[in-house]
Amino acid sequence: MPKANVYVTLKPSLLDAQGKVVQGALEKLGYTNVSNVRIGKYIQLEIQGDGNLEQQVDEMCRKLLANPVIEDYRFEIEK
């Protein structure tokens, strides 16, 4: 059964408040060489059936899995 791995991240122009908190925590733990932490989502879907899986997953991302106004997404299909 094919799987789709979907990666959703905030657009680069937006401040990632959660990423800033994690970056600060890492610095307090002594990891001062880390910069520009960005937090995102990883979603794995098992898809039944055939057809144009790329088109289906792209529609899923645009309609539900990502907010295209503030987020970017990419996906990979594993056959």
KOLGU-4560 file (N, C-alpha, C; in nm, 3 decimals, padded with zeros to 5 digits):
<recs>
<n_xx: 00.085 n_yy: -00.118 n_zz: 00.000 ca_xx: 00.000 ca_yy: 00.000 ca_zz: 00.000 c_xx: 00.090 c_yy: 00.124 c_zz: 00.000 mol: A seq: 1 type: MET>
<n_xx: 00.064 n_yy: 00.216 n_zz: -00.091 ca_xx: 00.146 ca_yy: 00.338 ca_zz: -00.097 c_xx: 00.131 c_yy: 00.423 c_zz: 00.030 mol: A seq: 2 type: PRO>
<n_xx: 00.240 n_yy: 00.492 n_zz: 00.062 ca_xx: 00.241 ca_yy: 00.585 ca_zz: 00.175 c_xx: 00.279 c_yy: 00.723 c_zz: 00.124 mol: A seq: 3 type: LYS>
<n_xx: 00.221 n_yy: 00.823 n_zz: 00.184 ca_xx: 00.260 ca_yy: 00.961 ca_zz: 00.156 c_xx: 00.319 c_yy: 01.020 c_zz: 00.283 mol: A seq: 4 type: ALA>
<n_xx: 00.437 n_yy: 01.075 n_zz: 00.272 ca_xx: 00.501 ca_yy: 01.146 ca_zz: 00.382 c_xx: 00.488 c_yy: 01.295 c_zz: 00.354 mol: A seq: 5 type: ASN>
<n_xx: 00.417 n_yy: 01.366 n_zz: 00.441 ca_xx: 00.388 ca_yy: 01.507 ca_zz: 00.420 c_xx: 00.463 c_yy: 01.589 c_zz: 00.525 mol: A seq: 6 type: VAL>
<n_xx: 00.532 n_yy: 01.693 n_zz: 00.480 ca_xx: 00.607 ca_yy: 01.782 ca_zz: 00.569 c_xx: 00.547 c_yy: 01.922 c_zz: 00.557 mol: A seq: 7 type: TYR>
<n_xx: 00.504 n_yy: 01.978 n_zz: 00.669 ca_xx: 00.441 ca_yy: 02.110 ca_zz: 00.671 c_xx: 00.524 c_yy: 02.202 c_zz: 00.760 mol: A seq: 8 type: VAL>
<n_xx: 00.559 n_yy: 02.319 n_zz: 00.708 ca_xx: 00.637 ca_yy: 02.416 ca_zz: 00.785 c_xx: 00.579 c_yy: 02.556 c_zz: 00.764 mol: A seq: 9 type: THR>
<n_xx: 00.606 n_yy: 02.643 n_zz: 00.860 ca_xx: 00.566 ca_yy: 02.783 ca_zz: 00.843 c_xx: 00.645 c_yy: 02.845 c_zz: 00.729 mol: A seq: 10 type: LEU>
<n_xx: 00.584 n_yy: 02.938 n_zz: 00.660 ca_xx: 00.655 ca_yy: 03.009 ca_zz: 00.554 c_xx: 00.774 c_yy: 03.082 c_zz: 00.615 mol: A seq: 11 type: LYS>
<n_xx: 00.884 n_yy: 03.091 n_zz: 00.542 ca_xx: 01.006 ca_yy: 03.153 ca_zz: 00.596 c_xx: 00.988 c_yy: 03.296 c_zz: 00.644 mol: A seq: 12 type: PRO>
<n_xx: 00.893 n_yy: 03.368 n_zz: 00.586 ca_xx: 00.874 ca_yy: 03.509 ca_zz: 00.623 c_xx: 00.802 c_yy: 03.526 c_zz: 00.757 mol: A seq: 13 type: SER>
<n_xx: 00.748 n_yy: 03.417 n_zz: 00.813 ca_xx: 00.675 ca_yy: 03.425 ca_zz: 00.939 c_xx: 00.764 c_yy: 03.388 c_zz: 01.057 mol: A seq: 14 type: LEU>
<n_xx: 00.743 n_yy: 03.455 n_zz: 01.169 ca_xx: 00.815 ca_yy: 03.425 ca_zz: 01.292 c_xx: 00.766 c_yy: 03.291 c_zz: 01.346 mol: A seq: 15 type: LEU>
<n_xx: 00.857 n_yy: 03.202 n_zz: 01.377 ca_xx: 00.823 ca_yy: 03.073 ca_zz: 01.435 c_xx: 00.848 c_yy: 03.082 c_zz: 01.586 mol: A seq: 16 type: ASP>
<n_xx: 00.743 n_yy: 03.121 n_zz: 01.661 ca_xx: 00.757 ca_yy: 03.142 ca_zz: 01.805 c_xx: 00.798 c_yy: 03.013 c_zz: 01.876 mol: A seq: 17 type: ALA>
<n_xx: 00.741 n_yy: 02.901 n_zz: 01.836 ca_xx: 00.777 ca_yy: 02.773 ca_zz: 01.899 c_xx: 00.924 c_yy: 02.740 c_zz: 01.871 mol: A seq: 18 type: GLN>
<n_xx: 00.969 n_yy: 02.767 n_zz: 01.750 ca_xx: 01.109 ca_yy: 02.745 ca_zz: 01.717 c_xx: 01.202 c_yy: 02.831 c_zz: 01.800 mol: A seq: 19 type: GLY>
<n_xx: 01.162 n_yy: 02.956 n_zz: 01.825 ca_xx: 01.244 ca_yy: 03.046 ca_zz: 01.909 c_xx: 01.256 c_yy: 02.994 c_zz: 02.052 mol: A seq: 20 type: LYS>
<n_xx: 01.146 n_yy: 02.940 n_zz: 02.105 ca_xx: 01.148 ca_yy: 02.884 ca_zz: 02.241 c_xx: 01.243 c_yy: 02.764 c_zz: 02.247 mol: A seq: 21 type: VAL>
<n_xx: 01.234 n_yy: 02.677 n_zz: 02.147 ca_xx: 01.321 ca_yy: 02.559 ca_zz: 02.144 c_xx: 01.467 c_yy: 02.602 c_zz: 02.128 mol: A seq: 22 type: VAL>
<n_xx: 01.492 n_yy: 02.701 n_zz: 02.044 ca_xx: 01.629 ca_yy: 02.750 ca_zz: 02.026 c_xx: 01.684 c_yy: 02.804 c_zz: 02.157 mol: A seq: 23 type: GLN>
<n_xx: 01.603 n_yy: 02.882 n_zz: 02.230 ca_xx: 01.647 ca_yy: 02.934 ca_zz: 02.360 c_xx: 01.676 c_yy: 02.822 c_zz: 02.459 mol: A seq: 24 type: GLY>
<n_xx: 01.593 n_yy: 02.719 n_zz: 02.460 ca_xx: 01.614 ca_yy: 02.607 ca_zz: 02.551 c_xx: 01.742 c_yy: 02.532 c_zz: 02.514 mol: A seq: 25 type: ALA>
<n_xx: 01.766 n_yy: 02.514 n_zz: 02.386 ca_xx: 01.889 ca_yy: 02.447 ca_zz: 02.343 c_xx: 02.012 c_yy: 02.527 c_zz: 02.385 mol: A seq: 26 type: LEU>
<n_xx: 02.004 n_yy: 02.660 n_zz: 02.371 ca_xx: 02.116 ca_yy: 02.746 ca_zz: 02.412 c_xx: 02.142 c_yy: 02.733 c_zz: 02.562 mol: A seq: 27 type: GLU>
<n_xx: 02.035 n_yy: 02.727 n_zz: 02.642 ca_xx: 02.051 ca_yy: 02.711 ca_zz: 02.787 c_xx: 02.112 c_yy: 02.577 c_zz: 02.823 mol: A seq: 28 type: LYS>
<n_xx: 02.092 n_yy: 02.478 n_zz: 02.738 ca_xx: 02.151 ca_yy: 02.346 ca_zz: 02.760 c_xx: 02.296 c_yy: 02.339 c_zz: 02.710 mol: A seq: 29 type: LEU>
<n_xx: 02.345 n_yy: 02.449 n_zz: 02.654 ca_xx: 02.484 ca_yy: 02.455 ca_zz: 02.610 c_xx: 02.503 c_yy: 02.439 c_zz: 02.461 mol: A seq: 30 type: GLY>
<n_xx: 02.396 n_yy: 02.424 n_zz: 02.386 ca_xx: 02.407 ca_yy: 02.409 ca_zz: 02.241 c_xx: 02.398 c_yy: 02.546 c_zz: 02.175 mol: A seq: 31 type: TYR>
<n_xx: 02.505 n_yy: 02.622 n_zz: 02.189 ca_xx: 02.505 ca_yy: 02.760 ca_zz: 02.140 c_xx: 02.533 c_yy: 02.770 c_zz: 01.989 mol: A seq: 32 type: THR>
<n_xx: 02.565 n_yy: 02.657 n_zz: 01.927 ca_xx: 02.595 ca_yy: 02.658 ca_zz: 01.784 c_xx: 02.469 c_yy: 02.637 c_zz: 01.698 mol: A seq: 33 type: ASN>
<n_xx: 02.351 n_yy: 02.626 n_zz: 01.761 ca_xx: 02.225 ca_yy: 02.605 ca_zz: 01.688 c_xx: 02.159 c_yy: 02.740 c_zz: 01.663 mol: A seq: 34 type: VAL>
<n_xx: 02.113 n_yy: 02.762 n_zz: 01.540 ca_xx: 02.044 ca_yy: 02.887 ca_zz: 01.510 c_xx: 01.926 c_yy: 02.859 c_zz: 01.416 mol: A seq: 35 type: SER>
<n_xx: 01.832 n_yy: 02.952 n_zz: 01.416 ca_xx: 01.717 ca_yy: 02.949 ca_zz: 01.325 c_xx: 01.640 c_yy: 02.817 c_zz: 01.333 mol: A seq: 36 type: ASN>
<n_xx: 01.591 n_yy: 02.782 n_zz: 01.449 ca_xx: 01.513 ca_yy: 02.660 ca_zz: 01.468 c_xx: 01.372 c_yy: 02.684 c_zz: 01.414 mol: A seq: 37 type: VAL>
<n_xx: 01.323 n_yy: 02.593 n_zz: 01.333 ca_xx: 01.189 ca_yy: 02.598 ca_zz: 01.277 c_xx: 01.117 c_yy: 02.469 c_zz: 01.313 mol: A seq: 38 type: ARG>
<n_xx: 00.996 n_yy: 02.478 n_zz: 01.361 ca_xx: 00.915 ca_yy: 02.363 ca_zz: 01.400 c_xx: 00.809 c_yy: 02.340 c_zz: 01.293 mol: A seq: 39 type: ILE>
<n_xx: 00.785 n_yy: 02.215 n_zz: 01.261 ca_xx: 00.684 ca_yy: 02.183 ca_zz: 01.161 c_xx: 00.607 c_yy: 02.058 c_zz: 01.199 mol: A seq: 40 type: GLY>
<n_xx: 00.533 n_yy: 02.006 n_zz: 01.103 ca_xx: 00.453 ca_yy: 01.886 ca_zz: 01.124 c_xx: 00.497 c_yy: 01.781 c_zz: 01.022 mol: A seq: 41 type: LYS>
<n_xx: 00.492 n_yy: 01.656 n_zz: 01.065 ca_xx: 00.516 ca_yy: 01.542 ca_zz: 00.977 c_xx: 00.391 c_yy: 01.456 c_zz: 00.982 mol: A seq: 42 type: TYR>
<n_xx: 00.335 n_yy: 01.425 n_zz: 00.868 ca_xx: 00.213 ca_yy: 01.347 ca_zz: 00.860 c_xx: 00.238 c_yy: 01.231 c_zz: 00.764 mol: A seq: 43 type: ILE>
<n_xx: 00.206 n_yy: 01.110 n_zz: 00.807 ca_xx: 00.221 ca_yy: 00.993 ca_zz: 00.721 c_xx: 00.083 c_yy: 00.936 c_zz: 00.691 mol: A seq: 44 type: GLN>
<n_xx: 00.055 n_yy: 00.916 n_zz: 00.564 ca_xx: -00.075 ca_yy: 00.865 ca_zz: 00.519 c_xx: -00.054 c_yy: 00.734 c_zz: 00.444 mol: A seq: 45 type: LEU>
<n_xx: -00.133 n_yy: 00.632 n_zz: 00.474 ca_xx: -00.139 ca_yy: 00.513 ca_zz: 00.392 c_xx: -00.259 c_yy: 00.528 c_zz: 00.301 mol: A seq: 46 type: GLU>
<n_xx: -00.238 n_yy: 00.510 n_zz: 00.171 ca_xx: -00.343 ca_yy: 00.539 ca_zz: 00.074 c_xx: -00.378 c_yy: 00.412 c_zz: -00.002 mol: A seq: 47 type: ILE>
<n_xx: -00.505 n_yy: 00.379 n_zz: -00.002 ca_xx: -00.552 ca_yy: 00.264 ca_zz: -00.078 c_xx: -00.596 c_yy: 00.308 c_zz: -00.216 mol: A seq: 48 type: GLN>
<n_xx: -00.582 n_yy: 00.217 n_zz: -00.311 ca_xx: -00.628 ca_yy: 00.245 ca_zz: -00.445 c_xx: -00.519 c_yy: 00.300 c_zz: -00.534 mol: A seq: 49 type: GLY>
<n_xx: -00.557 n_yy: 00.317 n_zz: -00.659 ca_xx: -00.464 ca_yy: 00.368 ca_zz: -00.759 c_xx: -00.507 c_yy: 00.507 c_zz: -00.800 mol: A seq: 50 type: ASP>
<n_xx: -00.460 n_yy: 00.548 n_zz: -00.913 ca_xx: -00.496 ca_yy: 00.681 ca_zz: -00.962 c_xx: -00.380 c_yy: 00.776 c_zz: -00.945 mol: A seq: 51 type: GLY>
<n_xx: -00.408 n_yy: 00.901 n_zz: -00.958 ca_xx: -00.306 ca_yy: 01.004 ca_zz: -00.947 c_xx: -00.287 c_yy: 01.040 c_zz: -00.799 mol: A seq: 52 type: ASN>
<n_xx: -00.202 n_yy: 00.963 n_zz: -00.732 ca_xx: -00.181 ca_yy: 00.984 ca_zz: -00.589 c_xx: -00.122 c_yy: 01.121 c_zz: -00.559 mol: A seq: 53 type: LEU>
<n_xx: -00.032 n_yy: 01.168 n_zz: -00.646 ca_xx: 00.028 ca_yy: 01.299 ca_zz: -00.624 c_xx: -00.079 c_yy: 01.408 c_zz: -00.621 mol: A seq: 54 type: GLU>
<n_xx: -00.173 n_yy: 01.400 n_zz: -00.715 ca_xx: -00.279 ca_yy: 01.500 ca_zz: -00.719 c_xx: -00.368 c_yy: 01.490 c_zz: -00.595 mol: A seq: 55 type: GLN>
<n_xx: -00.399 n_yy: 01.367 n_zz: -00.553 ca_xx: -00.484 ca_yy: 01.349 ca_zz: -00.435 c_xx: -00.418 c_yy: 01.404 c_zz: -00.310 mol: A seq: 56 type: GLN>
<n_xx: -00.290 n_yy: 01.374 n_zz: -00.291 ca_xx: -00.220 ca_yy: 01.421 ca_zz: -00.171 c_xx: -00.205 c_yy: 01.573 c_zz: -00.175 mol: A seq: 57 type: VAL>
<n_xx: -00.179 n_yy: 01.628 n_zz: -00.292 ca_xx: -00.169 ca_yy: 01.774 ca_zz: -00.303 c_xx: -00.302 c_yy: 01.839 c_zz: -00.263 mol: A seq: 58 type: ASP>
<n_xx: -00.414 n_yy: 01.783 n_zz: -00.308 ca_xx: -00.544 ca_yy: 01.836 ca_zz: -00.270 c_xx: -00.568 c_yy: 01.824 c_zz: -00.120 mol: A seq: 59 type: GLU>
<n_xx: -00.529 n_yy: 01.711 n_zz: -00.061 ca_xx: -00.543 ca_yy: 01.693 ca_zz: 00.084 c_xx: -00.465 c_yy: 01.800 c_zz: 00.160 mol: A seq: 60 type: MET>
<n_xx: -00.345 n_yy: 01.828 n_zz: 00.112 ca_xx: -00.262 ca_yy: 01.930 ca_zz: 00.178 c_xx: -00.326 c_yy: 02.068 c_zz: 00.166 mol: A seq: 61 type: CYS>
<n_xx: -00.371 n_yy: 02.103 n_zz: 00.048 ca_xx: -00.430 ca_yy: 02.236 ca_zz: 00.027 c_xx: -00.561 c_yy: 02.253 c_zz: 00.102 mol: A seq: 62 type: ARG>
<n_xx: -00.641 n_yy: 02.145 n_zz: 00.113 ca_xx: -00.773 ca_yy: 02.156 ca_zz: 00.173 c_xx: -00.775 c_yy: 02.136 c_zz: 00.324 mol: A seq: 63 type: LYS>
<n_xx: -00.680 n_yy: 02.059 n_zz: 00.379 ca_xx: -00.689 ca_yy: 02.027 ca_zz: 00.521 c_xx: -00.556 c_yy: 02.023 c_zz: 00.595 mol: A seq: 64 type: LEU>
<n_xx: -00.456 n_yy: 01.958 n_zz: 00.539 ca_xx: -00.335 ca_yy: 01.929 ca_zz: 00.616 c_xx: -00.245 c_yy: 02.050 c_zz: 00.638 mol: A seq: 65 type: LEU>
<n_xx: -00.252 n_yy: 02.147 n_zz: 00.549 ca_xx: -00.169 ca_yy: 02.268 ca_zz: 00.562 c_xx: -00.256 c_yy: 02.390 c_zz: 00.538 mol: A seq: 66 type: ALA>
<n_xx: -00.216 n_yy: 02.500 n_zz: 00.598 ca_xx: -00.282 ca_yy: 02.628 ca_zz: 00.572 c_xx: -00.194 c_yy: 02.703 c_zz: 00.472 mol: A seq: 67 type: ASN>
<n_xx: -00.232 n_yy: 02.703 n_zz: 00.344 ca_xx: -00.144 ca_yy: 02.761 ca_zz: 00.242 c_xx: -00.118 c_yy: 02.911 c_zz: 00.259 mol: A seq: 68 type: PRO>
<n_xx: -00.194 n_yy: 02.977 n_zz: 00.343 ca_xx: -00.170 ca_yy: 03.120 ca_zz: 00.367 c_xx: -00.042 c_yy: 03.140 c_zz: 00.449 mol: A seq: 69 type: VAL>
<n_xx: -00.019 n_yy: 03.052 n_zz: 00.547 ca_xx: 00.096 ca_yy: 03.070 ca_zz: 00.636 c_xx: 00.194 c_yy: 02.953 c_zz: 00.634 mol: A seq: 70 type: ILE>
<n_xx: 00.160 n_yy: 02.844 n_zz: 00.565 ca_xx: 00.246 ca_yy: 02.726 ca_zz: 00.567 c_xx: 00.283 c_yy: 02.680 c_zz: 00.426 mol: A seq: 71 type: GLU>
<n_xx: 00.402 n_yy: 02.623 n_zz: 00.417 ca_xx: 00.446 ca_yy: 02.554 ca_zz: 00.297 c_xx: 00.437 c_yy: 02.405 c_zz: 00.325 mol: A seq: 72 type: ASP>
<n_xx: 00.427 n_yy: 02.327 n_zz: 00.220 ca_xx: 00.425 ca_yy: 02.182 ca_zz: 00.238 c_xx: 00.497 c_yy: 02.116 c_zz: 00.120 mol: A seq: 73 type: TYR>
<n_xx: 00.542 n_yy: 01.997 n_zz: 00.147 ca_xx: 00.598 ca_yy: 01.911 ca_zz: 00.043 c_xx: 00.564 c_yy: 01.768 c_zz: 00.083 mol: A seq: 74 type: ARG>
<n_xx: 00.566 n_yy: 01.679 n_zz: -00.013 ca_xx: 00.535 ca_yy: 01.540 ca_zz: 00.019 c_xx: 00.611 c_yy: 01.447 c_zz: -00.073 mol: A seq: 75 type: PHE>
<n_xx: 00.624 n_yy: 01.324 n_zz: -00.026 ca_xx: 00.688 ca_yy: 01.218 ca_zz: -00.100 c_xx: 00.592 c_yy: 01.099 c_zz: -00.101 mol: A seq: 76 type: GLU>
<n_xx: 00.581 n_yy: 01.030 n_zz: -00.213 ca_xx: 00.499 ca_yy: 00.911 ca_zz: -00.222 c_xx: 00.592 c_yy: 00.790 c_zz: -00.225 mol: A seq: 77 type: ILE>
<n_xx: 00.570 n_yy: 00.697 n_zz: -00.134 ca_xx: 00.644 ca_yy: 00.570 ca_zz: -00.132 c_xx: 00.550 c_yy: 00.463 c_zz: -00.186 mol: A seq: 78 type: GLU>
<n_xx: 00.587 n_yy: 00.403 n_zz: -00.296 ca_xx: 00.502 ca_yy: 00.300 ca_zz: -00.358 c_xx: 00.512 c_yy: 00.169 c_zz: -00.282 mol: A seq: 79 type: LYS>
</recs>
